[in-house]
Amino acid sequence: MAIEVGTKAPEFELKDNHGRTVKLSDFRGEKNVVLLFYPFAFTGVCTGELCELRDNLPKFVNDDTQLLAVSNDSIHTLRVFAEQEGLEYPLVSDFWPHGEVSRAYGVFDEDKGCAVRGTFIIDKEGVVRWTVVNGLPDARDLNEYLKALDTI
C-alpha cells in the first residue's frame, strides 16, 4: 500500500546515474520534489514516460521543483539509459539494498522484483501532497502532475 497524502515522505539516500548521492532532505526548504518510481530502464512504457518528462523538463526541473526518477536498476544501467535517451535529470538507483526505498513508499512489487508506477509530489517541508500509483503496464498522465504542482 502506497504512503498517503499528508504523510511525511520517507527519507532516502541513493546514488544517481552519475554515482552522485541524492538525498530527499537535500531539497527540504528549497524545492518541491516529483518522485517518480518506474519498473525498468529500456522498457517501452518506462521509456515513453521518461522521454515525455524530458520533453517537458522545464516544468519539472526549475527553481521551485526537482524531478527524481527512481528504478531498481543499477547506476550503470541507468547511466547508459540516460545517455541513450538524452535524459538530463537524475535517474536514481534503488538497486541495493534491492527495492528498499520503493518498499518504504509502498510501491515495490515483491513478485516482479521491481517498483510499480508510483508518483509522489512532496512539498518543500517534506510532506506528500499528491500521489498516483499505476500498475506495470499503465502509463501515467503527465498533465496530472502539472495540475498537482500548481496546487502547492
C-alpha positions in Angstrom: 0.0 0.0 0.0 1.5 3.3 -1.1 2.0 6.0 1.5 -0.8 8.5 1.7 -1.2 12.2 1.1 -0.4 14.2 4.2 2.3 11.7 5.3 5.9 12.8 5.9 7.9 11.4 2.9 10.4 8.7 3.9 13.9 10.0 3.8 16.3 8.2 1.5 19.9 8.3 0.3 20.6 6.7 -3.1 23.1 7.1 -6.0 22.1 8.6 -9.3 23.2 7.6 -12.8 26.4 9.5 -12.3 27.2 8.0 -8.9 26.3 11.1 -7.0 24.5 10.8 -3.7 20.9 12.0 -3.8 19.0 12.6 -0.5 15.4 13.8 -0.3 16.5 16.1 2.6 18.8 18.0 0.1 15.7 19.6 -1.3 13.9 20.4 2.0 13.0 24.1 2.4 14.1 24.8 -1.2 12.2 22.7 -3.8 9.1 20.6 -4.2 10.1 17.1 -5.4 8.3 15.0 -8.1 9.4 11.5 -7.0 8.6 9.1 -9.8 9.1 5.3 -9.4 9.2 3.2 -12.6 9.8 -0.5 -13.2 12.8 -0.8 -15.5 15.0 1.2 -17.9 14.8 0.3 -21.6 11.2 -0.9 -21.4 8.6 0.6 -23.7 6.2 2.3 -21.3 9.0 3.5 -19.0 11.0 4.9 -21.9 7.9 6.7 -23.2 7.1 8.2 -19.8 10.7 9.4 -19.1 11.1 10.8 -22.6 7.8 12.7 -22.2 9.2 14.2 -19.0 12.5 15.0 -20.8 10.5 16.9 -23.5 8.7 18.9 -20.8 11.7 19.2 -18.5 11.4 23.0 -17.6 8.1 22.2 -16.0 9.7 19.6 -13.7 13.2 20.9 -13.1 13.3 24.6 -12.2 13.8 27.0 -9.3 10.8 25.5 -7.5 10.7 21.8 -8.5 13.1 18.9 -8.8 12.3 15.6 -10.6 13.8 12.4 -9.3 13.1 9.2 -11.3 13.8 6.0 -9.3 14.1 2.4 -10.5 15.6 -0.8 -9.2 18.2 -0.8 -12.0 21.9 -0.4 -11.2 23.5 3.0 -11.6 25.5 1.6 -14.6 22.3 0.6 -16.4 20.7 4.0 -15.6 23.8 5.8 -17.0 23.6 4.1 -20.3 19.8 4.5 -20.5 20.1 8.3 -19.7 22.8 8.7 -22.4 20.8 6.8 -25.0 17.6 8.7 -24.4 19.1 12.2 -23.6 17.7 12.2 -20.1 19.3 15.1 -18.2 17.6 14.8 -14.8 18.6 12.4 -12.1 17.8 8.7 -12.6 18.2 7.3 -9.1 19.1 3.7 -8.3 17.2 1.7 -5.7 19.2 -1.3 -6.6 20.8 -2.2 -3.3 19.5 -3.0 -0.8 17.2 -4.0 -3.6 14.0 -2.0 -3.5 14.4 -0.6 0.0 13.1 2.9 -0.9 10.4 1.5 -3.2 9.2 -0.6 -0.2 9.3 2.5 2.1 7.0 4.3 -0.3 4.8 1.2 -0.7 5.3 0.7 -4.5 7.6 -2.4 -4.6 6.1 -5.4 -6.3 7.5 -8.4 -4.5 6.5 -10.9 -7.2 8.1 -8.9 -10.0 11.1 -7.6 -8.1 10.6 -4.0 -9.2 8.7 -0.8 -8.4 5.3 -0.2 -9.9 4.5 3.2 -11.4 4.2 5.4 -8.3 4.5 9.1 -8.3 4.7 11.3 -5.2 4.7 15.1 -5.1 6.5 16.2 -2.0 6.4 19.8 -0.8 9.3 21.8 0.5 8.6 20.7 4.0 8.9 17.0 3.1 5.1 16.2 3.1 3.4 14.1 0.4 0.9 16.4 -1.2 -0.3 14.2 -4.2 0.2 10.7 -5.3 -0.8 8.3 -8.0 0.1 4.6 -8.4 -0.5 2.7 -11.7 0.2 -0.9 -12.5 3.2 -2.0 -14.5 1.5 -1.7 -18.0 -0.3 1.6 -17.3 1.4 4.9 -18.2 0.7 7.9 -16.1 -0.7 11.2 -17.3 1.9 13.9 -17.2 -0.8 16.6 -17.1 -2.0 15.3 -13.7 1.5 16.0 -12.2 1.3 19.6 -13.5 -2.1 20.2 -12.1 -0.9 18.8 -8.7 2.2 21.0 -8.7 0.0 24.1 -9.4 -1.8 23.4 -6.1 1.3 23.5 -3.9 
